[in-house]
Amino acid sequence: MGIALRSFEIPKKLVCDEETLTAEYGKFIAEPFERGYGVTIG
């Protein structure tokens, strides 16, 4: 039995938060996610 999945919508925007950027750490913001994927990814 197969499962039909629709295609995953890739976030249109990826931004690096310059305020938190260091040599060892970087915070990236990707948006918008499809409904329900924010908790899964984050």
C-alpha positions as CSV (number, residue, x, y, z in Angstrom):
1,M,0.0,0.0,0.0
2,G,1.5,3.4,-1.1
3,I,1.2,6.7,0.6
4,A,0.7,9.8,-1.6
5,L,2.5,12.8,-0.3
6,R,2.3,16.3,-1.7
7,S,5.5,18.2,-2.3
8,F,7.1,20.0,0.6
9,E,7.1,23.8,0.3
10,I,10.6,25.1,0.8
11,P,10.9,28.3,2.9
12,K,11.4,31.4,0.7
13,K,13.6,33.3,3.0
14,L,16.7,32.4,5.0
15,V,18.3,35.1,7.1
16,C,21.4,35.1,9.4
17,D,20.8,37.0,12.6
18,E,23.9,39.3,12.7
19,E,23.4,40.2,16.4
20,T,24.1,36.7,17.6
21,L,26.7,35.8,15.0
22,T,30.1,34.7,16.5
23,A,32.9,32.4,15.3
24,E,31.2,29.4,17.0
25,Y,27.5,30.2,16.8
26,G,25.0,31.5,14.3
27,K,21.2,31.9,14.4
28,F,19.4,31.4,11.1
29,I,15.8,32.3,10.5
30,A,13.9,30.4,7.7
31,E,10.3,31.4,6.9
32,P,7.6,30.7,6.1
33,F,7.2,27.0,6.9
34,E,4.1,25.0,6.0
35,R,1.6,24.6,8.7
36,G,2.8,22.1,11.3
37,Y,6.5,22.0,10.3
38,G,7.8,24.8,12.6
39,V,7.7,22.5,15.7
40,T,9.2,19.6,13.8
41,I,12.1,21.6,12.5
42,G,12.6,23.9,15.4
